[in-house]
Amino acid sequence: MRASFLLGAGLAVLGVVLFIIGLNASQAPMEQVVETFTGRFTDQTMWYMIAGGVVFLGGCVLALRGAR
C-alpha cells in the first residue's frame, strides 16, 4: 500500500472522530441551553463539525488518489 493511501485513510477516520465529537457536544445540556436562547450552537461545537467534515473529505480524496 502506498503511504498516501494510508495517510488519507487515517485522515478520513480522524475527520469522522472530530465530527462525532461535535455531534456529542451539541447534545450536552449547556449546549442545548445556548441553542435555545441564541438559535445556534457555540463556535467550538461548530468548528468541530466543520473541521471533521473538511478533514474527512480531504482524507477521502488523498486515499482515492493514493489507491491508483
Secondary structure, DSSP 8 states (H G I E B T S, - for coil): --HHHHHHHHHHHHHHHHHHHHHHHHTSHHHHHHHHHHSS--HHHHHHHHHHHHHHHHHHHHHHHHT-
